Amino acid sequence: HNEFVSYLKIITSAVSLGHDESLIVFIGEDDERQYLYPEEFNNGFFRFSVGIEDVEDIIEDLRQALEKSELL
């Protein structure tokens, strides 16, 4: 997950969400709040908050990061 986030150019890695820019945070399997989420999320997941950037720029940023990290 860190590799994927490191490739993002527009989207900012964050510790919390709630700003006018696009933010992403990884909730890991060791997060103390894991019990709040469905079992299929127990290995960790990304929370993504879309900001006010151009939608095509956000999509392209996600696409290129997924491609570079070989998740796409």
LINLIN-V703663 format. One record per pair of residues at least 24 apart in sequence whose C-alpha atoms are under 10 Angstrom apart, sorted by the first residue. I is the first residue (numbers start at 1). J is the second residue. If there is no record, write none. Layout:
i=I j=J
i=I j=J
//
This chain:
i=1 j=25
i=1 j=26
i=1 j=27
i=1 j=28
i=1 j=44
i=1 j=45
i=1 j=46
i=1 j=69
i=1 j=71
i=2 j=26
i=2 j=69
i=3 j=65
i=3 j=66
i=3 j=68
i=3 j=69
i=3 j=70
i=4 j=62
i=4 j=64
i=4 j=65
i=4 j=66
i=4 j=67
i=4 j=68
i=4 j=69
i=4 j=70
i=4 j=71
i=5 j=46
i=5 j=62
i=5 j=65
i=5 j=66
i=5 j=69
i=6 j=65
i=6 j=68
i=6 j=69
i=7 j=61
i=7 j=62
i=7 j=64
i=7 j=65
i=7 j=66
i=7 j=67
i=7 j=68
i=7 j=69
i=8 j=58
i=8 j=60
i=8 j=61
i=8 j=62
i=8 j=63
i=8 j=64
i=8 j=65
i=8 j=66
i=8 j=68
i=9 j=57
i=9 j=58
i=9 j=60
i=9 j=61
i=9 j=62
i=9 j=64
i=9 j=65
i=10 j=53
i=10 j=57
i=10 j=58
i=10 j=60
i=10 j=61
i=10 j=62
i=11 j=48
i=11 j=49
i=11 j=50
i=11 j=51
i=11 j=53
i=11 j=57
i=11 j=58
i=11 j=61
i=11 j=62
i=12 j=48
i=12 j=49
i=13 j=48
i=14 j=47
i=14 j=48
i=14 j=49
i=16 j=47
i=16 j=49
i=17 j=47
i=17 j=48
i=17 j=49
i=17 j=50
i=18 j=49
i=18 j=50
i=18 j=51
i=19 j=49
i=19 j=50
i=19 j=51
i=19 j=52
i=20 j=49
i=20 j=50
i=20 j=51
i=20 j=52
i=20 j=53
i=21 j=49
i=21 j=50
i=21 j=51
i=21 j=52
i=21 j=53
i=22 j=48
i=22 j=49
i=22 j=50
i=22 j=51
i=22 j=52
i=22 j=53
i=22 j=58
i=23 j=47
i=23 j=48
i=23 j=49
i=23 j=50
i=23 j=51
i=24 j=48
i=24 j=49
i=24 j=50
i=25 j=49
//
